[in-house]
Amino acid sequence: MTNREYALLAGKVLSDKKGQDIVIIDIQEKATFADYFVLCSGTSERQIQTLTDEIEDQFAKEGITARSIEGKHGSGWILIDFGDIIVNLFTRETRERYSIEKIWGDCKFIEMEE
């Protein structure tokens, strides 16, 4: 699979677990540390943890393990670093506060395939 396909897989996994407002950003032309950001909102801290567990499990089935997971329970933001794919899981409030989409707004946004 390509990195793009893994980013799309992450989006699908999150969607299947009822993640909201999923956005995939191609940052290859603007960053050297990763190729894609996958952003997703959860309705609660508990759902964010469920989304974290599910994305880890599904990527492990593909033979990919997280390099690191940042964010404490209750922080409203968990970042999962899979190398070229970085998954950011937020509460709505935290996502609005940090406005990641605006910061990377000059990059390509990828539509998830239905």
N, C-alpha and C positions, 0 to 999 in steps of 0.2 A: 504494500500500500504506500501511496505517496503521503507526504505531510498534509497536503490538502485533504486527502481522503480521511486521514486520522482526525483532522479538525472537524470535518463533516460528521464523522462517527461520534465524536464527543458531543456535537450539537444534537445528534439524534438520541443518544443515550440520555442526555439531560432533558430533552423534550419528552421522551418516553416516561420519565419520572416526574413529569409535570413542572419542570423548570420553566420560568417565564422570561420573555423578552430576550431570547437567545440571539446573540450577535457573534459573527465570526469576522475577524479583521485580519487581512493579509498585511503583515508588517515587514515583509522581506526587504522592501526597498528602503525602509527607514530605520531598521534595527539590525544589529548583528547577533543579538543574543537569542532570537527566536524567529520563527517564520509566521506563526499565527497566534492570535489571542482568541480565546473563546470566552465570551461573557454571558452570564446567566444570573437571573434574580430568583431568589427563593422567597416564599411567603413567611418563613420563620427561620430561626437559628436551627431548629430541629430538621427542617427540610434541607437546609444548606448542608448539614452533616450527612443526611441521607444521599444527597446528590454527590457529595465527596466520596462516600463509600462506593456508590454505584459506578462512578467514572473510574475509580481505582480498580475495581473488580473487572470491569469490561476491558480496560486497557491491559490489565494483567493477562487476560485471556488471549490478547494479541501479542503477548510477550514484551509489553512495555511497562516498566515500573516508574513511578514518580521519583524524580531526583530529589525533590523536597516538597514539603507541604508547609505553607506559612499561614499564620492566622490562628488566633486563639478562639476557643469557644466563647461566644458572646461578643466578638469583635465586629461581626457583621460582614466580614470579608475573609474568604479562604482562597489562597492562591496555590494551585497545584502545578508544579513545574515538571513537564514531561520532556524537557529539552527543547525541541523545535515547536512544541505546542504548549501554550500556557493557558490553563483554565482558571478563570476568576469567577468565584461564586459570591454573590452579594445579597444582603437584604436590600430592599428597595431604597431605604433611606441612605444607606452607605453608598450604594451605586450612584445615586443622585449627587451626593456630596463630592465624590471623586471624579465624576464625569469622564471616565476613561474614553468613551466614544468621541468626546469633543477633543481630547488631547491627541488622539490618533485619527482625527477626522479627515486628514488628507491622505489616508491610506484607502486601499480597496476593501469594501465590505462585501462579503460573500453571502449569497442567498443560500439558505438551506433547501435542499431538494426534498420535496414532499414524499 
